[in-house]
Amino acid sequence: MPRDTSQTPYDLRRVPNCESLTLYRIRRSRYWQYRFRLLGKGRYKRGSTKSEEFRNATDEAKAIWMAHLADRGTLTIPREKQFGHHVKQLQAEQEKKVTRKLRNARFAKTDNPRLKALEEFFKNDPIDAIDGQRIGDFQDHLYEQNPTISKATIRHYFVVLRKVFKQAALTGVIQSLPQFPDAGGTSGINPRTGFTREEYKTLRDHLKEKAATDQQYAEVYDVVLLLTNSLLRPSEVKYLTHWDIRVGKDKVGETLYIRPPNPKVKAYDYETYTMSGAVEAYKRMQERYPAKDSFIFFAKTESRNYAIEMLGRLFGKALAELGMKQTRDGKRTLYSLRHSGITWRLEDGEGSIFAVAKWARTSVAMIEKFYSTTYNLNADAPQLRGRGRRRSSQPNRNRVK
């Protein structure tokens, strides 16, 4: 008799990074089948994916496989492949960097809330089985938890998740990082939402009026003056203490010399200065919180993330009261003060693009990308023309006659 081949597997395909999980076909069914070994039981689990398309079948099989991984009595995840294991390794490495003075102790803890959320979501996933689609599931989970979550927050979760994958890659558990879904908000050139000088004056007067009767707004008012007159980022003033600031003088007058404890990148880890408008604001901050190691605003708030959120919320409320929150290019935030300061320096021709970039602790490329339309070329034109005349006035001995 001819051999019955109706259930004989053919077209076997291993699913990458899923140990023994395999997809295959049998002649008696139009659907893809799956199988994987049950560790500790010496046998396979088999079944139908109920899908004719290989891609859909793969997704169904992986979902079934990971459901069994969650069942500790059926299949356990080896320790070296547990997501939480690599989270702990990453935290240990960050603590080492703190001990070696490579990172500030405060910043080693900033990833912890994100790591906790990631570990909770991926606790039943072997790290080598997490792919772009699974990361997309996590992104959907974040939106389900908070429909108004910002794209910047999503991107920060992805940054922390990449750190975990890189830690796993160092130990050889994974060979490459998975493809991440698009978090949005980063493509193209995003317009900078600044203020005109008239708008800023209106805002400043409004905040000063509120500061007269509200202690919280008194602090908001001073931080606004500091940000506008220093070109610092809001993230750079978040951890700023009196240790990081000194009052000095130059030939123009009083200024603040500031070295933020958390520069955006190490290339900009140097002391910067401010316009004179920041000095009086800072002196009020010193009176409010005189301790040398005190933060300069909302110093009694231990969580600096909460402190900067509260600052931004009060600032946004003041903008809404003036009808200045929304612009054609988007919503104004604390960051708009930095944008305004950079724009005004360029409009006034108070220095070259290089000088403004150095002051703002950024690159010339970023200034050209976002602010080149406001750069006053006429400010440098006399010097450029003068250099050309000086060069042309010298005889050119190498010129071909």
C-alpha positions as CSV (number, residue, x, y, z in Angstrom):
1,M,0.0,0.0,0.0
2,P,1.2,3.6,-0.7
3,R,2.4,5.4,2.4
4,D,-0.1,8.0,3.8
5,T,1.7,11.3,3.6
6,S,-1.2,13.5,4.6
7,Q,0.3,14.5,7.9
8,T,4.0,14.4,7.0
9,P,5.6,17.8,7.6
10,Y,7.1,19.6,4.7
11,D,8.4,23.2,4.0
12,L,9.8,23.5,7.6
13,R,10.8,27.0,8.6
14,R,12.4,27.8,12.0
15,V,11.2,31.1,13.6
16,P,14.3,33.2,14.4
17,N,15.1,33.9,18.0
18,C,12.3,31.5,19.2
19,E,14.4,28.5,20.2
20,S,12.6,25.3,18.8
21,L,9.5,27.1,17.4
22,T,9.0,25.8,13.8
23,L,6.4,26.4,11.2
24,Y,5.6,23.7,8.6
25,R,2.9,22.5,6.3
26,I,1.0,19.2,6.0
27,R,-0.9,18.1,2.9
28,R,-4.2,17.5,4.6
29,S,-4.5,21.2,5.6
30,R,-4.2,24.6,3.9
31,Y,-3.1,26.2,7.2
32,W,0.5,26.6,8.5
33,Q,1.2,24.3,11.5
34,Y,3.5,25.0,14.5
35,R,5.5,23.0,16.9
36,F,8.0,23.6,19.7
37,R,9.6,21.5,22.4
38,L,8.3,21.6,25.9
39,L,11.4,21.8,28.0
40,G,11.6,19.2,30.8
41,K,8.8,17.1,29.3
42,G,10.7,15.6,26.3
43,R,7.9,16.1,23.9
44,Y,6.5,18.7,21.4
45,K,3.5,20.8,21.4
46,R,1.8,21.0,18.0
47,G,-1.1,22.7,16.5
48,S,-2.6,24.8,13.6
49,T,-2.1,28.5,13.3
50,K,-5.4,28.8,11.4
51,S,-3.6,31.0,8.9
52,E,-2.7,30.5,5.3
53,E,-0.3,33.5,5.1
54,F,3.2,32.7,6.5
55,R,3.6,36.2,8.1
56,N,0.3,35.9,9.9
57,A,1.0,32.3,10.8
58,T,4.3,33.4,12.3
59,D,2.6,36.0,14.5
60,E,0.0,33.5,15.7
61,A,2.6,30.9,16.5
62,K,4.8,33.3,18.4
63,A,1.8,34.4,20.4
64,I,1.0,30.8,21.3
65,W,4.7,30.1,22.1
66,M,5.0,33.2,24.4
67,A,1.8,32.3,26.2
68,H,3.4,28.9,27.1
69,L,6.5,30.7,28.2
70,A,4.3,32.7,30.7
71,D,3.1,29.4,32.1
72,R,6.1,28.6,34.4
73,G,4.8,25.0,34.9
74,T,5.1,24.3,31.2
75,L,8.2,26.2,30.0
76,T,10.6,28.5,31.7
77,I,12.7,31.2,30.2
78,P,16.4,30.7,30.8
79,R,17.8,33.4,33.1
80,E,20.2,34.8,30.5
81,K,17.2,35.5,28.2
82,Q,14.9,37.1,30.8
83,F,14.3,40.7,30.0
84,G,14.4,41.6,33.7
85,H,17.9,40.0,34.0
86,H,19.3,42.5,31.4
87,V,17.5,45.4,33.1
88,K,19.3,44.6,36.3
89,Q,22.6,44.3,34.4
90,L,22.0,47.7,32.8
91,Q,21.3,49.3,36.2
92,A,24.4,47.7,37.7
93,E,26.5,49.1,34.8
94,Q,25.1,52.6,35.3
95,E,25.9,52.4,39.0
96,K,29.5,51.5,38.1
97,K,29.7,54.7,36.0
98,V,28.5,56.7,39.0
99,T,31.2,55.1,41.2
100,R,33.8,56.0,38.6
101,K,32.6,59.6,38.4
102,L,31.6,59.1,34.7
103,R,27.9,60.0,35.5
104,N,26.2,62.1,38.1
105,A,24.3,60.0,40.7
106,R,21.0,61.8,40.0
107,F,21.1,60.9,36.3
108,A,21.7,57.2,36.9
109,K,18.2,57.0,38.5
110,T,16.3,58.9,35.7
111,D,15.9,55.7,33.7
112,N,14.5,53.7,36.5
113,P,10.7,54.6,36.1
114,R,10.9,53.7,32.4
115,L,12.8,50.5,33.1
116,K,10.2,49.4,35.6
117,A,7.4,49.9,33.0
118,L,9.4,48.1,30.3
119,E,10.2,45.2,32.7
120,E,6.5,44.8,33.6
121,F,5.4,44.7,30.0
122,F,8.1,42.4,28.7
123,K,8.4,40.2,31.7
124,N,7.1,37.1,29.9
125,D,9.1,37.7,26.6
126,P,12.5,36.2,26.0
127,I,14.7,39.2,25.0
128,D,15.8,37.5,21.8
129,A,12.2,37.1,20.8
130,I,11.2,40.7,21.0
131,D,10.8,42.2,17.5
132,G,9.5,45.4,16.0
133,Q,6.0,44.2,16.1
134,R,6.2,43.4,19.9
135,I,7.7,46.8,20.5
136,G,4.8,48.2,18.6
137,D,2.5,46.4,21.0
138,F,4.3,48.2,23.8
139,Q,3.8,51.5,22.1
140,D,0.0,50.8,21.8
141,H,0.0,49.8,25.5
142,L,1.4,53.3,26.4
143,Y,-1.3,55.0,24.4
144,E,-3.9,52.8,26.0
145,Q,-2.6,53.8,29.5
146,N,-2.4,57.5,28.6
147,P,-4.1,58.6,25.3
148,T,-2.5,62.1,25.6
149,I,1.1,60.8,26.0
150,S,3.6,62.9,24.1
151,K,5.7,61.6,21.2
152,A,8.8,62.8,23.1
153,T,7.9,60.5,26.0
154,I,7.4,57.6,23.6
155,R,10.8,58.3,22.1
156,H,12.4,58.4,25.5
157,Y,10.9,54.9,26.3
158,F,12.5,53.7,23.1
159,V,15.9,55.2,24.1
160,V,15.8,53.3,27.4
161,L,14.7,50.1,25.7
162,R,17.6,50.3,23.2
163,K,19.9,50.5,26.2
164,V,18.6,47.2,27.5
165,F,19.0,45.6,24.0
166,K,22.6,46.9,23.8
167,Q,23.3,45.5,27.2
168,A,22.0,42.1,26.0
169,A,24.1,42.4,22.9
170,L,27.2,42.9,25.0
171,T,26.7,39.5,26.5
172,G,26.0,37.8,23.2
173,V,22.4,36.9,23.9
174,I,21.2,38.8,20.8
175,Q,23.3,39.5,17.7
176,S,21.5,42.7,16.6
177,L,18.9,45.2,17.8
178,P,15.3,44.8,16.5
179,Q,13.7,47.4,14.2
180,F,11.8,50.0,16.2
181,P,8.5,51.5,15.1
182,D,8.3,55.1,14.3
183,A,7.4,57.2,17.4
184,G,6.5,60.2,15.2
185,G,7.4,63.8,15.6
186,T,11.0,63.7,14.4
187,S,10.8,63.8,10.6
188,G,11.6,66.9,8.7
189,I,12.4,70.3,10.1
190,N,10.1,71.1,13.0
191,P,9.3,74.8,13.3
192,R,10.6,76.6,16.4
193,T,7.8,78.2,18.4
194,G,9.3,81.4,19.8
195,F,8.1,84.9,20.8
196,T,8.3,88.2,19.2
197,R,9.8,90.9,21.4
198,E,6.4,92.5,22.0
199,E,4.9,89.1,22.9
200,Y,7.7,88.4,25.3
201,K,7.3,91.8,27.0
202,T,3.5,91.1,27.4
203,L,4.3,87.7,28.9
204,R,7.0,89.0,31.2
205,D,4.7,91.8,32.5
206,H,1.9,89.3,33.1
207,L,4.1,86.9,35.0
208,K,5.5,89.8,37.1
209,E,1.9,90.8,38.0
210,K,1.0,87.2,39.1
211,A,4.3,86.9,41.0
212,A,3.3,89.8,43.3
213,T,0.5,87.6,44.8
214,D,1.6,84.1,44.1
215,Q,4.8,82.6,45.4
216,Q,4.9,79.8,42.8
217,Y,4.6,82.4,40.0
218,A,7.4,84.4,41.6
219,E,9.6,81.4,40.9
220,V,8.2,80.9,37.4
221,Y,8.9,84.6,36.6
222,D,12.6,84.3,37.7
223,V,13.2,81.0,35.7
224,V,11.7,82.6,32.6
225,L,14.1,85.5,32.9
226,L,17.0,83.1,33.4
227,L,16.1,80.9,30.4
228,T,15.6,83.8,28.1
229,N,18.8,85.6,29.1
230,S,21.0,82.5,29.2
231,L,19.9,80.4,26.2
232,L,19.9,77.4,28.5
233,R,17.6,74.4,27.8
234,P,14.8,73.7,30.4
235,S,16.4,70.3,31.0
236,E,19.7,72.1,31.9
237,V,18.1,74.2,34.6
238,K,16.2,71.3,36.1
239,Y,19.1,70.1,38.2
240,L,20.9,73.5,38.5
241,T,22.1,74.3,42.0
242,H,24.0,77.4,43.4
243,W,27.2,75.4,43.1
244,D,26.8,75.6,39.3
245,I,26.4,79.4,39.1
246,R,28.6,82.3,40.0
247,V,28.0,86.0,39.7
248,G,30.8,87.9,37.9
249,K,31.6,91.0,35.9
250,D,33.1,91.8,32.5
251,K,33.6,95.0,30.6
252,V,29.8,95.2,29.8
253,G,28.6,94.6,33.4
254,E,27.3,91.9,35.7
255,T,26.7,88.4,34.3
256,L,26.2,84.9,35.5
257,Y,28.7,82.2,34.7
258,I,26.9,78.9,34.6
259,R,28.1,75.3,34.1
260,P,25.1,73.0,33.9
261,P,25.6,69.7,35.7
262,N,23.9,67.8,32.8
263,P,25.1,69.2,29.5
264,K,23.2,67.7,26.5
265,V,26.4,66.2,25.2
266,K,30.0,66.3,26.6
267,A,31.2,68.5,23.8
268,Y,29.2,71.4,25.4
269,D,30.4,70.8,28.9
270,Y,31.8,74.2,29.5
271,E,31.0,77.4,31.4
272,T,28.6,79.8,29.7
273,Y,27.4,83.3,30.5
274,T,24.1,85.2,30.5
275,M,22.8,88.6,29.6
276,S,22.5,91.1,32.5
277,G,18.7,90.5,32.7
278,A,19.4,87.1,34.4
279,V,21.4,88.5,37.3
280,E,18.6,90.1,39.4
281,A,16.4,87.0,38.9
282,Y,19.2,84.8,40.2
283,K,19.8,87.0,43.2
284,R,16.1,86.5,44.2
285,M,16.6,82.8,43.8
286,Q,19.5,82.9,46.2
287,E,17.4,84.8,48.7
288,R,14.6,82.2,48.3
289,Y,16.9,79.2,48.7
290,P,20.2,80.3,50.3
291,A,21.8,76.8,50.8
292,K,24.7,76.3,48.5
293,D,23.6,72.9,47.4
294,S,20.0,73.9,46.9
295,F,18.2,73.7,43.5
296,I,17.4,77.2,42.1
297,F,13.6,76.7,41.8
298,F,11.0,74.6,43.6
299,A,13.9,73.3,45.7
300,K,11.6,71.5,48.2
301,T,10.3,69.3,45.4
302,E,12.6,66.2,45.6
303,S,11.5,64.8,42.2
304,R,13.1,67.2,39.6
305,N,11.0,65.7,36.9
306,Y,7.9,66.7,38.8
307,A,9.4,70.1,39.5
308,I,10.0,70.9,35.8
309,E,6.6,69.5,34.9
310,M,5.0,71.9,37.5
311,L,7.0,74.8,36.1
312,G,5.9,74.0,32.6
313,R,2.3,73.6,33.6
314,L,2.2,77.0,35.4
315,F,4.0,78.6,32.4
316,G,1.5,77.1,30.0
317,K,-1.4,78.4,32.2
318,A,-0.1,81.9,32.0
319,L,0.3,81.6,28.2
320,A,-3.3,80.4,27.9
321,E,-4.5,83.4,30.0
322,L,-2.9,85.7,27.4
323,G,-4.1,83.6,24.4
324,M,-0.5,82.9,23.5
325,K,-0.3,79.2,24.0
326,Q,-1.0,78.1,20.4
327,T,0.8,79.3,17.3
328,R,0.7,78.4,13.7
329,D,3.8,76.2,14.2
330,G,2.5,74.5,17.4
331,K,2.2,75.1,21.1
332,R,4.7,77.3,23.0
333,T,6.6,75.7,25.9
334,L,9.5,76.7,28.1
335,Y,11.7,75.7,25.2
336,S,10.3,78.6,23.3
337,L,12.3,81.0,25.5
338,R,15.5,79.5,24.3
339,H,14.4,79.7,20.7
340,S,13.4,83.3,21.2
341,G,16.8,84.2,22.7
342,I,18.7,82.6,19.9
343,T,16.6,84.3,17.2
344,W,17.0,87.7,18.8
345,R,20.8,87.4,19.0
346,L,20.9,86.5,15.3
347,E,18.5,89.3,14.3
348,D,20.5,91.9,16.1
349,G,23.8,90.7,14.5
350,E,25.3,90.3,18.0
351,G,27.8,87.7,16.7
352,S,28.5,85.2,14.0
353,I,26.6,82.0,13.8
354,F,29.6,80.2,15.3
355,A,29.5,82.6,18.3
356,V,25.8,82.2,18.9
357,A,26.1,78.4,18.6
358,K,28.9,78.4,21.1
359,W,26.9,80.5,23.5
360,A,23.7,78.3,23.1
361,R,25.8,75.1,23.6
362,T,24.8,73.6,20.2
363,S,26.3,73.1,16.8
364,V,26.5,75.5,13.9
365,A,24.6,72.9,11.8
366,M,21.6,73.2,14.2
367,I,21.7,77.0,14.1
368,E,21.8,76.9,10.3
369,K,19.0,74.3,10.2
370,F,16.5,76.0,12.4
371,Y,17.5,79.7,12.6
372,S,19.3,80.6,9.4
373,T,16.3,82.6,8.1
374,T,16.8,85.1,10.9
375,Y,20.6,85.5,10.6
376,N,21.6,89.0,9.8
377,L,24.2,88.7,7.2
378,N,24.7,92.4,7.0
379,A,26.3,92.4,10.4
380,D,29.2,90.4,9.1
381,A,29.3,91.9,5.6
382,P,31.7,94.8,6.4
383,Q,34.2,92.4,7.9
384,L,33.9,90.0,5.0
385,R,34.2,92.7,2.4
386,G,37.2,94.2,4.3
387,R,39.0,90.9,4.3
388,G,38.4,90.6,0.5
389,R,39.9,94.1,-0.1
390,R,42.9,93.4,2.0
391,R,43.6,90.2,0.1
392,S,43.1,91.8,-3.3
393,S,45.4,94.8,-2.4
394,Q,48.4,92.5,-2.0
395,P,50.3,91.7,-5.2
396,N,49.9,88.2,-6.4
397,R,53.3,87.0,-7.3
398,N,52.0,83.7,-8.5
399,R,49.5,85.2,-10.9
400,V,49.9,84.1,-14.5
401,K,50.5,87.1,-16.8
